[in-house]
Amino acid sequence: MTTRMKELPDLRQKIDEIDDRIVELISERFRITDEIGTLKADSSVPALDAEREQHIISRLTEKSGKLAVNPDLISSIFRSILSEVVLKHQQIFRTGSDSR
């Protein structure tokens, strides 16, 4: 094993820690968006806010470009996240906010 290859386990451990943090942040994001879904349901506001979604995607793809991250990747990731949020908001609206 070369000297550089000996670094591989440490680098992989760092990646694992970052992945764990990403999942924790996504979980936190969903907890907050569940609160938003409840507020929307209580106020009869539609689950989908296309203008807000477009703003989020635009803001994050612009930021990703500045950080040398593929903007298409970020767009894809966040479109998936936002789709999940809308589905959850629709579910909250159907079941009623008082059922949680």
N, C-alpha and C positions, 0 to 999 in steps of 0.2 A: 504494500500500500504506500502510495506517495505521501509526502508530507501534506500536500494540499488535500488529498482525499481523507486524511485524518480529521479534517475540519468538517466533513460531511455530517456526522452525527450532531454536532453542535449547531450547525446551520439548520438542519432539519428540526431540531428541538425549538429553535427560534421561530421557524415557520409554524410549527404546531401551536406555539403560544399565541402567535398572531391570529391563527385560524380560530382558536378558542375565544379570543377577544372579539373577533368579527361576529361570531355566533352570539356572544353575550350582548353585543351592541344591537344586533338585529332583534334579539328578544326584547331588549329595552325599547327599541323603536316600536315594536308591535304592541307592547303594553300601553305606550302612549297613544298610538293610533286607535287602540280599543277604546280608550277614554274619549277620543275625538268621535269615534263611531257612536258611542252612547250619547254624546252631546248632539250629534247630528240627528239621531233617531228621536231624541226628546223634542227636537225643534222641527222635525219633519224636513230636514235638509237632505237633498239627494246624496247618496254615497259617493258618486263620481263627481269630481271637480276637475274637469279636463284642463282648465286654465292653470290651476295649481300644479297639476301633474306636469304640464309642459314647462312651467317655471322651474320645478325641481330638476327635471331632466336637463334643461338648458344650463342651469346653474352648475350642476355637477359635471356635465360633459365639458363645460368651459374650464372648470377647476381641474379636471383630470388632465386636460391638454397641457396645462401649466405644470403639472407634476409628472409629465412623461408617462401617463397611463393612457391606454387606448380609449378614446371617448366612446367608441362603439361598444366596447366591453362594459363600460360604466352605464351606458344607456340601457343595454340589455339587462344587466343586473337590477337596475332600479325599476325598469318596466315590470320585471317579474315581482319585485317587492311591492310595487304600487298595485299591481293586479291582485295580489293576495290581500292587500289592505282593503281594496274595494269589495272583494268577495266577503271579507269579514264584516265590513260595514253593512252590506246588504243582509247578511245573516242577522246581525244585531237589529236591523230595522224590522226584519220579518218576525223575530222572536220577541221583540219589545225590550227596551233598555232595562226594564225592571226585573228581568229574568236572571240577571247576573248577581 
